[in-house]
Amino acid sequence: MPEMEIHLFGQVGYLTTDPRNLESMLSTRFEDWGLGSRRAGLFPMLGEGIFTQDGRPWKHSRELLRRQFVRINFKDLSTFDHHLDNLVANLSLSDGVLDLQPAFFRFTLATTAGLLFGESTSHSGDEDRESFGTSFDYASAISAIRLRLADLEWVYKPKAFRQACDTVKKYAGHFVTEALETRVSDDASPRTESQALIRDLYAELGDPDLVRDQLVHVLIAGRDTTACLMSWTL
């Protein structure tokens, strides 16, 4: 049974933390549940991927990404060293009260890019990196508002939001383009070897735009969620 019932704009919503309900939605009766208006609210930023799909497409995306996460479990985690040193160095320069979350966002973005895409955001230049981070934060905030509007999400899609979504997709598209270019050139350097995620996704999907969308979903999981967890832990 739902633990809280919400009535908003003529619609009814439910909130629950009951393990039985969660098990039903995520496991035993998964096929009976759908995203509803969530897809439309998130799609401008995320595109096609595990957070905007239902049913068979969702299972397909989940399996694609699961294989990559299994590979990452056996990767050399020394990629964290440089970024961790930068994080500690930047924090040590601050005086007084310090907001840790922006620093954690930068750290998790760099490590996620390094682990999954074979390239750290430090290769992208300060201007591109800051533009992406700002756009990602803004697009995420507006997407959260659009989710709350449910079926009325279409009434709130400001120009700045559309521009921010374009910036996020352009940034992710950079990794796709680079990985596919080195794939064509048969470059066997270590940097190319670490781009296996993008190559595998392209082999399965055959569309650079779909690969880019999947990367944006991975960036959310690796950057946003992990940074928030680090903030709450402290």
Salt bridges, closest charged atoms under 4 A:
GLU5 OE2 - HIS7 NE2 2.64
ASP18 OD2 - ARG20 NH2 2.86
GLU31 OE2 - LYS59 NZ 3.06
ASP32 OD2 - ARG29 NE 2.92
GLU48 OE2 - ARG39 NH2 2.58
GLU63 OE2 - ARG66 NH2 2.90
GLU63 OE2 - ARG67 NH1 3.88
GLU119 OE2 - HIS174 NE2 2.95
GLU119 OE1 - ARG191 NH2 3.01
ASP126 OD1 - ARG129 NH2 2.37
ASP137 OD1 - ARG223 NH2 3.25
GLU153 OE1 - ARG146 NH2 2.92
GLU178 OE1 - ARG191 NH2 2.90
ASP200 OD2 - ARG71 NH2 2.68
GLU204 OE2 - HIS60 NE2 3.13
GLU204 OE1 - ARG67 NH2 3.87
ASP209 OD1 - ARG212 NH1 3.52
ASP213 OD1 - ARG212 NH2 2.97
